[in-house]
Amino acid sequence: MLQRLESAVDAASIGLYRVAFGLLMFAGVIRFWLNGWIEALYIQPSMHFTYYGFAWVRPLPPAGMYAVFAAMAVAALLVAAGVYYRVAMAAFFLLFTYVELIDAANYLNHYYLVSLIAFLGIFLPLDRAFTLKRRDGPAEVPGWVLWTLRAQVGLVYFFAGVAKLDAEWLFDAQPLTIWFAANSDLPVIGPMLAWSWVPYVASWGAAFFDLTIVGWLLWRRSRPYAFAVVVVFHVLTIAMFNLGLFPWLMMVNATLFFAPSWPRRVKPPVRRDTRARVPVTLLGVYFAVQVLMPLRHHLYPGDAGRTEEASRFAWRVMLKEKAGFVVFHVTDDTGRRWEAYPRDYLSEIQTKMFATEPDMIRQLARHIRDDFTARGLTGVEVRAEAYVSTHGRPSAPLVDPNTDLAAARDGLSPRDWILR
């Protein structure tokens, strides 16, 4: 097996993949800029929700944030062109990851995937084909380079499928029943989405798709049909949901499972057996982390879909339809009481996203405490009345209303103030 991974393969497929990835990232940056999201997400908010261990990450002043996105766009174009490739990919990874670490309210699974692909791309020779920089010798790479990218994409599909092996997804057809009803006015497919049995078929079909599509893409005989299914599947998600770049990224990722020489119109040159040792230890550590991260929610009590503990970085893609309501009750050491409302501190997007996330509720409680303390009050405590509705069911309390969340401990261990 190692001998096969070390043998050289045509670099054409990963070269074209690099071009598509770079252009897609460039388009994403321009989309952010034109939609005003740099201002709305990183400049206007008066506070940002941080990730554990990354509270030191802060947005730059307005001119700095626009400079970051401009540099990111340039780096993406250089990646696509294959010019100063490793430097450009490293710059893109650092800039993109920095932006995503600024505010956890902006977290999306495919942003995490972009960071991972960019990180791998720093170390993988993806610039051996389809570049503006001339290269001598055959366009080849060690086989393990291609399989590393395939494994990363495969893990995304696999764990997304495992997460769907859930009673609410399979037997209640939730949240697809809600989402399909909301899209029943779409042309052509809209009336079909209103049929009662369609969400059940779609729920089982989506789980089957995620769990098996990599195998169908790897099998040469089924590959053309599997890729067609990938395209149809993701085009439908584009039509029904506002998923941004994710469907396009996954369609591009699917091309990694084609034969290495597929982009060439003519037969590739005879390959030499230029073997390169597989970095077994490094890849083993990397993929061990990638396997353990989606499994870590089993270390926490209760339903991760409700508590949201360890739900990020786990490929739990679009599993729940949730809505929340939060109001904070503030007291000082004299016994005086106030109510504080999220809309007075957060942007519209943050207000929507934080209400179902206990760690964000705690962070806002601390921010409110600091705000009241800055007004000259002492002994400030902040408690939350937080309710969450899942799949349209009646709302239920999410956090202990008697806990001073401003003083609640931070960390990776289970939070005893979450009502499970």
N, C-alpha and C positions, 0 to 999 in steps of 0.2 A: 504493500500500500504506500509506504513512504517513498519507494522507488518511483511509483507512478506520480506522486505529488511533486517529486523533485524534477521530473522530466519536463523539458520545455514544451510549451504550447503556443499557438499563434496568439499574438497580442491584439489582434484586430478587435475582438469583442470588447475587451476592457478599455481599449483606446476609444472606441466609439461611445462606450458607457461614460467615460470621463468627460467627453465633449458634451453629451446630453446632460450629465449632472451639473457641469459648470454653467451651461446655458439656462437650465432650469433654476438654479440658484440665483443667477443674474436676474431672471424674470421675477423671481420672488422678491428680491430687494426692490426692484422698480415698482412692483405692485404695492409693497409696503409704503414706498415714498408717495406714489400717486394717490393712494387712499387716505393719506394723512395719518397713518397709524404710528409713525415715528413720534409725532406730536401727541397723539391720543394715548399711546401706551407707555411712553418713556419720559415725556417732558411735562405734560399737564398734571398727572397724579401727584398729590402732595406726599404720599407714602407709597412704598412698594413692599410686597410680600416676598420675603427672602426664603431661600432654602437653608435647611439645617447645615451649619458649617460654612455657609457662604453669605453670612450677614454683612460681610465687609464689601460685597459687590454693590456698587452704587452707580446710578446713571451719571453721565457727564453733563455739563451744561448744554443747552440746546445746540450750539454750534458744534460741540464735540460729538453729540449723538448723530447729527447729520454727517459729520466727517467719518464716523465709524461705518455708517451705512454706505457712504460713497466708497470708502476703502474696501468694504466687503464686495461691492459690485465689481470693482477693478480686479480684486483677487479671483472672483468667480470667472470673469472673462479670461484671465491668465490661465486658470485651471483648464477651461475649455480649450484654449489654444495650445496648451502644453508648453507654455513658455515660462521659465523660472518656476517649474511645476511644483517642486516640493516646498519652496518658500511661499508660493501662492496658496497652496493647500493648507500649509501651517497657519498662514495669516487668516485665511477664511475660517478655519476651525476655531482659532482663538477669538476672532471677532464675533462669529456667530454664537459661540458658546457663551461669551461674555454677555451678549444681548439677551440670551435666553435665561441667564442666571439673575438678571436684574429683578424680574418679577415672576413669582411662581403662579400668579393669576393668569399668565399668558402661556402656561405649559400646554403643549400638545405632543402627542406621541411621535408624530412625524418630525417635529423639531429635534427631539432626542435622537431619532434615527439619522437625521442629517448630520448631527454632531458626530455620531459614531462612524458614519461613512467617511466624513472628512478626516477624522482621527486616523482611521485605517489608511486612508489615502496618502497621509504624510509618509508612511513607511512602505507602501506598496508601489512598485514601478508601473503606474498606470499611464505613463507618457512614452510608451514604446511605439505607439502607432497613432496616426491621425493627429499629428502635431504640426505646428508651424516651424518647429525647430528641426533642422536636418539631423538625421541619425545614420551612422554607418552600421552595416551588418543587418542580419535578419531581425524582423520584428517579432521577438519571442519573449515570453516570461515563464518563470517556473510555474508548474501547474498549481502549486499551493496558493499562489496569488489569486487566481480565479476562484478556487474553492473557498478561500477565506471570505470573499465577498458573498459567494453563494450561501455559505453557512450563516452569515449575519442576516441576510434576507430570510433564510429559512427559519431562523429562530423567531423572527417577528411573526411570520405566518403561524408557526406552531403554537406559540404561547397565546396568540390572539384566538386560535381555535380552542385551546384548552380552557381559556377563560369563558368561552361560550358553552361549555358543558355544565350548564347551570339550569336549575329547574325553571326559573323565571324566563330565561331565554328560550329554552326548548319547549316547555309545556304550557307556558302562558303567552308565548310569542311577544314578550315585552323586552325592549321598548318599541319593537318594530310595528306593533299594532297602532301605537300612538303616532309614530312618525309617518306611517303609510297613510293614515287617515288625514294627516295634515298636508299630504301631497296628492290628495285625490283629484285636485284640479289640474294636474299636469296634463299636457296634451298626450294623446295616444295611450300611455300607460296609466294615467290617473284613475280612470274608472276601474281598472283591474286591481289597483291598490286598495280599493274599498271593499273588495270581496273578502269575506271573513276568513277564508282558509289561506289566503295568500301570505299573510304574515307568518303563519306556521311553517309553510313550505320554505319561505325565505329564511327563517331562523335556522331550520335544520340545514338548508342548503348553504348558508353562510358558514356554519360550523364545519360542514363537510369540506367546503372550499378551502378554508384556512388550514385544516388539518392534512389535506391531501394534495394541494395544488403543487407543492414543490416536487413531489414524486411524479406527478403527471408532466411537469415541465422538464424533469430530468430524463424521462423515457422518450427516446427519439421518436417513436411511432405516435405517441399521444401529444407530443410537444406543440405542433401547430394548433390543434384543437384546444389544448390547455391555454395557450397564449390568447386565443380568441376569447375564451371564457374570461381570462384576466381582464382583457380590454372591455368586454361587455359589462362585467361586474363593476369595474371602476368608473366606466362611463355612466352607469346607472346611479352610482353614488354621487357623481358630479351633478346629475340632473336633480337628485332629491335632497342632497345635503350640501351645505357650504363648507367643504373640507379643504379648500385652498389647494395647496400643491400636493397633498398626500396622494390622491389617485394618480396623478401624473408621475410622481416619484415611484410609485409601486409598479406602474406599467414599464417604466424605464428599468427598474430593478429586475423585472421578469426576463429581460433580454440577456441577463447574465447566464441564464440556463441554456441558452442556445449553444451550438457548436462554436468553439473559440474563433473559427475563421469565417463565421457567417456573414460579416459585412463585406467581404471581398467578392468582387465580380469574377476574378480569375483565381485559379488554383494557387494557394500560397506556396512560397518557396519551401524546398525540402528542409525540414527542421533538423538541426543538430542536437545531439543529446547533451546540451549544456546544463548539466544538473546543478541545482543550487540547494543546499541543505535546508530542510524545513526547520524553521525556528520553533521546535516543538514546545519548549518550555514557555516562551513568550505567548504563543498562540493558545497554549493550554491555560495559562493564567487568564488571558483575556476572555476566552469563551467560558471558563468556569464562572467568572463574574457575570457574564451575560446570561448564563443559565440560572445562577442563584438569585439574581435580582428579581426576576418574575416570580420566584418561589418564596420570597421572604415574607409575604403576607401570611403564610401559614404559621409564622411565629407569633402572630397577634391574635387575640381572642376576637370572636364576633365575625360579622360579615364585612369583608374589606370593601364591598360595594357601598356599604352604609357608612362605616367609620372613615373610609378613605386612607387608612393607615397602610403604608407600603403599596399604594395603588399606582403611584407614578413610576416611570421607568420599568414597567412590567407588561406593556403591550395589552393592557386591558382596554381595548378599543371600542368606544361607543356601546357600552353595556347597559347603561342606566339613563333614564330620563328623570332628572331630579330638579326640584325647585325648593328654595329655602327662604326663610324669613328670620331676621335677627334684630333684636333691640338690646342695647346694653343698659344696665342699671349701675349707676356710679354713686358711691358713698364716700364721705371723708370721715375723719376721726371725731367730728362733732355730731355725726349722725345725720347730716343733711344728705338729701338724695336728688339725683338728676337722672334723666334719660338721655342717652346718646344714640344717634342714628347713623348707620353706616354711610348714608348718602352725604352726610356732612363732612366725611373724610375721604371718600373714595370716588373714583370715576364710575361712570355707568357700567363699563365692562367689569371692573373690579367688584362692584356691588353685586352683580349677577353671579360671578364665579366664586366669590369667597363664602357665600352663605351656606354652602354644602360641605365646606372643608374645615374640619375642626382646628387644624393647625393655623389656618388663616384667621379664624375667629379669635384664637388666642393671641395672635400677633396684633390684630386690631385692638384687642382689649388692652394690651400693653401700650399701644400708641395713644389710646384714649387716656389711660392713666397718666402718661407723660404730658399730654396736653393739659389735663386738669391740674397737674402738679405745677406746670409752668405758669398757671394762673394764680399761684400762691396758696393752693390748698395742700393740706398735709394728710397723711394716712389714707391716700386714695385707694379704694378697692373697686374693681370692675367685674360685674357678673353679667352673664348673657342669658337671654331668653331666646333660644334658637330652635326652630322647628324645620323639619325637612319632610317633603312629600316625594315618594318614589313611585314612578309609573302611575301618577294620578291618584294614588291612594291618600287617605286622610293623613295630615301632617302628624309627625311624632317628634317629641323632644330629642335633640341631638347631644346636648351637653348638660352637665349638672348645673342647674340654676343657682345652687348654693356655693359653688366654687368660685373663689376669686381668681379669675383667669389671668389677671395681670401678674399674679404671683405664681402661677402654675409653672412647674418645671418644664424645661425643654429637653429634648434628647430623642433617641431612637427607640427607647423602651415603650411598651404600651402605656397609653394615657388613661389614668384611672378616672378622669373627669368626663370621658366620653360615655354616653349612655348606649349600651350595646343591645 
